[in-house]
């Protein structure tokens, strides 16, 4: 691609932009005198001042039109650059060494990642005290931790996604924590109706995500952590636990902390 001609035309356009036609210096002196109270503002001054304002405004309109057109050209150039950049990124990504690893090696790596995250989630979490009650740590995530291995790994690229979706063992580790919300966060979440909608949507997304994990785990044995620490979240917990109960024949390890209400409802 040769952009020499384009640059030549752009230079010509830049040179063709007209210079502003300003009022004569004599009028500038009178304007300066009026602004600095060095002479009185006369009734006759109004007409020639308005005339010059009109002339200058017309010139400004011309410059505005030129700038608008330049912005349109810039957007088009940026779009074409982005197309080229996207194509280059696709070609460059094929040279990344990790892409040459066989899928069997990636299976091992992904399994180690998932095992490491599972061990972290299975350990007692740090707690913050508010009065006499313990609340989730500052790094507390949602009920179902979407930072777990398969969720993150499947969003890296298409190849990784295919590997993760075809590897049931990665989806067989499920962690559900129904933890109390912090007092401040509770106040903020319920402060407006929009916040309430956001919180409701977050709880509603747990069930379909859990169902997706169970489906993708195929018939692989399940390791589950299910902790209900907030009685206000029993309704959502009951829905999720009933789904997990349907797969009880696949349970290998179960770390369970629930209320009596949830126990008897199951």
Wavefront OBJ file of the C-alpha trace (Angstrom):
o trace
v 0.000 0.000 0.000
v 1.408 3.370 -1.064
v 0.016 6.353 0.842
v 2.259 8.910 -0.865
v -0.569 10.218 -3.027
v -2.886 10.424 -0.043
v -0.337 12.370 1.987
v 0.182 14.717 -0.976
v -3.531 15.451 -1.163
v -3.747 15.940 2.604
v -0.907 18.440 2.457
v -2.697 20.232 -0.375
v -5.903 20.337 1.677
v -4.022 21.787 4.648
v -2.530 24.508 2.453
v -5.917 25.271 0.914
v -7.573 26.092 4.232
v -8.266 29.848 4.036
v -6.723 32.237 6.532
v -9.153 34.217 8.672
v -10.113 37.669 7.406
v -9.879 39.859 10.489
v -11.134 43.433 10.915
v -8.591 46.197 10.206
v -6.208 47.247 12.960
v -7.988 50.564 13.283
v -11.151 48.840 14.410
v -9.150 46.607 16.752
v -7.786 49.738 18.393
v -11.285 51.089 18.922
v -12.440 47.756 20.391
v -9.432 47.781 22.733
v -10.250 51.328 23.796
v -13.844 50.395 24.602
v -12.831 47.263 26.525
v -10.261 49.162 28.575
v -12.632 52.094 29.184
v -10.297 54.408 27.327
v -13.193 55.759 25.287
v -16.957 55.806 25.529
v -19.209 53.365 23.740
v -21.150 55.428 21.199
v -24.511 54.623 19.654
v -22.839 54.511 16.237
v -20.428 51.828 17.420
v -23.129 49.202 17.614
v -23.687 48.899 13.847
v -20.064 48.339 12.789
v -19.442 45.993 15.748
v -22.429 43.815 14.788
v -21.321 43.821 11.148
v -17.855 42.540 12.044
v -19.294 39.930 14.405
v -21.444 38.623 11.545
v -18.442 38.422 9.196
v -16.350 36.584 11.798
v -19.215 34.210 12.608
v -19.497 33.256 8.937
v -15.799 32.400 8.886
v -16.138 30.339 12.074
v -18.976 28.395 10.439
v -16.671 27.581 7.517
v -13.953 26.322 9.872
v -16.522 24.276 11.818
v -17.673 22.633 8.590
v -14.082 21.829 7.653
v -13.413 20.345 11.096
v -16.568 18.226 10.896
v -15.419 16.840 7.571
v -11.944 16.194 8.958
v -13.527 14.280 11.850
v -15.471 12.140 9.374
v -12.296 11.392 7.445
v -10.478 10.588 10.689
v -13.181 8.119 11.712
v -12.952 6.412 8.326
v -9.154 6.232 8.498
v -9.306 4.817 12.041
v -11.804 2.180 10.890
v -9.528 1.069 8.053
v -6.556 1.030 10.417
v -8.513 -1.124 12.900
v -9.381 -3.596 10.143
v -5.699 -3.923 9.279
v -4.757 -4.184 12.968
v -7.296 -6.949 13.579
v -5.959 -8.923 10.637
v -2.380 -8.428 11.845
v -3.335 -9.595 15.345
v -4.794 -12.796 13.910
v -1.611 -13.532 12.006
v 0.613 -12.597 14.961
v -1.303 -14.801 17.388
v -0.413 -17.877 15.336
v 3.248 -17.340 16.249
v 2.651 -17.425 20.026
v 4.568 -20.463 21.382
v 1.698 -21.677 23.574
v -0.418 -22.257 20.466
v 1.984 -24.977 19.397
v 1.385 -26.988 22.559
v -0.632 -30.169 21.994
v -4.089 -30.254 23.545
v -2.949 -32.990 25.954
v -0.450 -30.565 27.520
v -3.115 -27.869 27.777
v -5.369 -30.398 29.516
v -2.695 -30.901 32.171
v -2.112 -27.156 32.573
v -5.824 -26.390 32.826
v -6.289 -29.161 35.364
v -3.503 -27.735 37.530
v -5.079 -24.280 37.348
v -8.464 -25.643 38.374
v -6.975 -27.727 41.200
v -5.103 -24.708 42.549
v -8.228 -22.536 42.487
v -10.264 -25.320 44.077
v -7.813 -25.612 46.967
v -7.992 -21.847 47.491
v -11.799 -21.897 47.553
v -11.830 -24.846 49.951
v -9.652 -23.061 52.516
v -11.227 -20.883 55.240
v -11.658 -17.370 53.890
v -10.520 -14.181 55.525
v -13.279 -12.363 57.344
v -13.885 -8.778 58.311
v -15.626 -8.004 61.575
v -18.473 -5.487 61.763
v -19.595 -5.399 65.358
v -20.037 -8.992 66.483
v -20.735 -10.390 63.032
v -18.264 -11.716 60.458
v -18.736 -10.726 56.855
v -17.124 -11.838 53.618
v -13.644 -10.656 52.782
v -13.027 -7.595 50.621
v -12.329 -9.881 47.679
v -15.693 -11.622 48.031
v -17.234 -12.560 44.693
v -20.742 -13.597 43.729
v -22.576 -16.736 44.879
v -21.080 -18.793 42.058
v -17.469 -17.846 41.508
v -17.096 -17.056 37.800
v -13.369 -16.572 38.299
v -13.093 -20.355 38.617
v -10.799 -21.980 36.077
v -13.135 -23.039 33.254
v -15.007 -19.743 33.071
v -11.836 -17.678 32.723
v -9.948 -20.122 30.515
v -12.816 -20.524 28.052
v -12.768 -16.793 27.288
v -9.106 -16.604 26.231
v -9.548 -17.793 22.638
v -11.592 -20.147 20.494
v -9.093 -23.007 20.761
v -9.004 -22.840 24.549
v -12.781 -22.615 24.683
v -13.143 -25.788 22.610
v -10.660 -27.599 24.866
v -12.331 -26.420 28.077
v -15.842 -27.290 26.884
v -14.686 -30.779 25.904
v -12.935 -31.416 29.241
v -15.627 -32.479 31.773
v -13.199 -32.712 34.688
v -12.711 -28.924 34.686
v -16.423 -28.407 35.308
v -16.679 -30.978 38.095
v -15.476 -28.618 40.857
v -18.353 -26.404 41.996
v -18.176 -23.741 44.697
v -21.309 -21.988 45.950
v -21.115 -19.446 48.775
v -24.238 -17.658 50.007
v -22.493 -15.091 52.191
v -23.856 -12.083 54.035
v -23.457 -8.818 52.210
v -21.516 -6.091 53.942
v -23.671 -3.479 55.688
v -22.417 -0.689 53.436
v -22.866 -2.721 50.294
v -26.346 -3.760 51.376
v -27.252 -0.118 51.855
v -25.924 0.808 48.419
v -27.548 -2.138 46.673
v -30.976 -1.389 48.090
v -30.679 2.386 47.892
v -32.361 2.547 44.475
v -34.686 0.287 42.544
v -32.019 -0.145 39.884
v -29.611 -1.539 42.476
v -32.274 -3.999 43.586
v -32.772 -5.164 40.005
v -29.022 -5.648 39.619
v -28.830 -7.725 42.806
v -31.819 -9.839 41.758
v -30.315 -10.510 38.347
v -27.072 -11.625 39.994
v -28.892 -14.248 42.079
v -30.985 -15.388 39.105
v -27.871 -16.020 37.028
v -26.600 -18.596 39.539
v -29.084 -21.327 38.601
v -28.513 -21.382 34.808
v -24.748 -21.128 35.334
v -24.876 -24.052 37.770
v -26.923 -26.069 35.291
v -24.355 -25.309 32.596
v -21.519 -26.544 34.821
v -23.343 -29.780 35.599
v -24.101 -30.355 31.926
v -20.506 -29.716 30.875
v -19.150 -31.989 33.600
v -20.915 -34.871 31.801
v -20.789 -37.938 34.076
v -17.597 -37.002 35.891
v -17.632 -37.264 39.745
v -18.427 -33.946 41.419
v -16.536 -32.071 44.133
v -18.837 -29.489 45.690
v -18.566 -26.753 48.289
v -22.002 -25.458 49.295
v -22.110 -22.928 52.125
v -25.221 -21.041 53.174
v -24.209 -18.389 55.693
v -26.985 -15.876 55.078
v -30.562 -16.927 55.886
v -31.858 -14.079 53.718
v -30.561 -16.009 50.712
v -32.284 -19.305 51.529
v -34.706 -19.092 48.595
v -31.942 -18.911 46.022
v -29.949 -21.544 47.905
v -32.898 -23.955 47.911
v -33.223 -23.644 44.133
v -29.529 -24.331 43.610
v -29.369 -27.162 46.152
v -32.316 -28.976 44.571
v -30.396 -29.024 41.284
v -27.298 -30.389 43.003
v -29.401 -33.059 44.764
v -30.491 -34.397 41.384
v -26.831 -35.233 40.743
v -26.199 -36.821 44.166
v -25.177 -40.101 42.538
v -22.124 -38.286 41.155
v -20.993 -36.672 44.410
v -17.412 -37.515 45.258
v -16.684 -34.823 47.851
v -19.253 -32.563 49.463
v -18.425 -29.712 51.835
v -21.847 -28.746 53.118
v -22.925 -25.935 55.433
v -26.675 -25.282 55.304
v -29.582 -24.243 57.516
v -32.235 -26.591 58.883
v -34.784 -24.928 56.607
v -32.790 -25.852 53.537
v -32.152 -29.359 54.906
v -35.821 -30.149 55.450
v -36.869 -28.534 52.163
v -34.600 -30.934 50.315
l 1 2 3 4 5 6 7 8 9 10 11 12 13 14 15 16 17 18 19 20 21 22 23 24 25 26 27 28 29 30 31 32 33 34 35 36 37 38 39 40 41 42 43 44 45 46 47 48 49 50 51 52 53 54 55 56 57 58 59 60 61 62 63 64 65 66 67 68 69 70 71 72 73 74 75 76 77 78 79 80 81 82 83 84 85 86 87 88 89 90 91 92 93 94 95 96 97 98 99 100 101 102 103 104 105 106 107 108 109 110 111 112 113 114 115 116 117 118 119 120 121 122 123 124 125 126 127 128 129 130 131 132 133 134 135 136 137 138 139 140 141 142 143 144 145 146 147 148 149 150 151 152 153 154 155 156 157 158 159 160 161 162 163 164 165 166 167 168 169 170 171 172 173 174 175 176 177 178 179 180 181 182 183 184 185 186 187 188 189 190 191 192 193 194 195 196 197 198 199 200 201 202 203 204 205 206 207 208 209 210 211 212 213 214 215 216 217 218 219 220 221 222 223 224 225 226 227 228 229 230 231 232 233 234 235 236 237 238 239 240 241 242 243 244 245 246 247 248 249 250 251 252 253 254 255 256 257 258 259 260 261 262 263 264 265 266
